[in-house]
Amino acid sequence: MASTSEPLLRTLAPALRELERRLRAWLDAKHRYPLSTLQRASLEGLASDLDRQADALQMEQPLLTIVLMGGTGVGKSTLLNAMAGGAIANASFARPTTRDPVVYYHHSIQTNRLDPALQFCKLASHDRPNLEQKILVDTPDLDSNDLANREKLMRILPVADIVLYVGSQEKYHDKLGWELFLEQRQRRAFAFVLNKWDRCLHPGAVGMRPDEDLLRDLKAEGFASPLLFRTCAQHWVDNPPVANNGAPTPPVEGEQFVDLMHWLEMGITRMEVEAIKARGVSQLLKHLAETMDAVCPPDLTESAERVRAAWSRQLGDEGDTVTTVLLNTLDPYQKEIEHHFASARQKHFTGLMAWYLHTFNKLRYTGSTLRDQIPFAGRSNVKTPQEWDLARFTEACSAAASEQHLQSRLKAMTNRLLIEADTLGIPLGLLSEPAEATARLDWRARYAQAMIEVITTVERGWSQPTGPRRWFQKGIILVADWVPGLSGASMGIFLLWQYTMLVPARHFELMDLLQPLGVVLITLVIMHIVIALCLPLRWQVIRTQFHERLDKRLREELEQHYHQVLTDVTTEVLSERRQNENFAKEIQEVASWLAEREQAASIVNLYGK
């Protein structure tokens, strides 16, 4: 049997080291889905346990560490002295120190083979061959008022392969010890000692003997046949078993110290040592898998879709509000905007109509300058703008809008978005940092850029329409370009005909010269009226188009940035989840391989279900 289990342990060691390396790398990596302090501490402890187990399994002869644990006054040290056949606490230690755990080990074991947690304890060696692979450790009281002693115990426990839980009539089920047992039972083998048995032969307060009460509670925790030894350790310190000709007599009925020693020396063979090691690894892997499952990020895909829909509504409302604020900053400049649009349109006319429209617009908008009226844009010395400075205009309007607390509104909206996301299943901690970073972007510049694009688009739509409206405008422009000239020419021909054919003797008068000009002017006015009716250029119409396009543009801008935050976070959390799942599969692979090979039937009583 040993020959079949040795390869198991030798293969396990590198497997555990690889898992420990992967776990350390996972812990050191940056996590979008946060780990709590307790979760990180638990995983750090599991990584250390993997390292310890790997070290222990790489030894040619694996060592079994048996830790005595119990409360004050239960007789742990006395029990260890009885096992050692003398007061080893007063023996010559390899490293004399203050009140530290006592390590009882075979002299053939080099101290550097001991776990680092044991090397700086009080070390007492022996030459008993039946305990060659076993290390007995007496620990400080778990209910000690000295916190340093409790810390020493907690440093020793991860080293334990078997915990020998020592109790007495007074302290076999105290709260601290039982809680520590429940915490460790999934990762350690447990055997139990009820010391000072001579005091336990009468029922306790619950109407049954302490051993019966303890066995009942252990079976409730899944121990089908728990190992419980009833001992009187002080008796065997005073009367070592070797002094009774090999046939020691128990001091009272049911006392089992000899059975305890037989189990330690003969019942735990090398096969059992390796089985406990393997079973301990199984429990460790099970705990690791459960912990990794507990810290596995959730799948946020469905939650993200719900959040995206909810955010779209709020971002749409915000876009509409910002659009209204920005357009309100344009209202004082409607005359300038109409002037610009009129100037852009007049470029499509030629001849007399172009001259007329240019003159009309110049007279109509005399004194209208954007630069001199836009807030925060500075003052100009020229009376009329030489060209339309769209960038400066929109920046000034955006700055004026910023003065109306748009940035504060954006921060408030971001907070509302985070609360909405938290309500729909995405924790605040995931989105807070990137969402707040988005709120800190230069939205003033983005608003200005959006206004530039929208004004340019609307202007192009007015001056260069598409579809049927394009041909209709071309027709109006063609008529407006030709009709004034033709009307003037027609009037001139008519006058010439009058002079030559109808009234030959008529003298030339100045009014005759002005008539063609008057006809041309009247025609220009009439065509201007036609243009105004057929191709209206009114601020309210322009403003409506501004609102529709700017609202859509700002909504897209807001959704692009905030939805990207949601997408990035969801993708990162999903990636972490997949990494966690892949690591969990590796843990399960090692655990399944181990379960197929471990031979632990004879140690089943040390483990609860």
Summary of the structure (lengths in Angstrom):
residues: 609
radius of gyration: 46.7
end to end distance: 25.2
largest distance: 171.2
contacts: 1858
relative contact order: 0.11
helix: 66%
strand: 6%
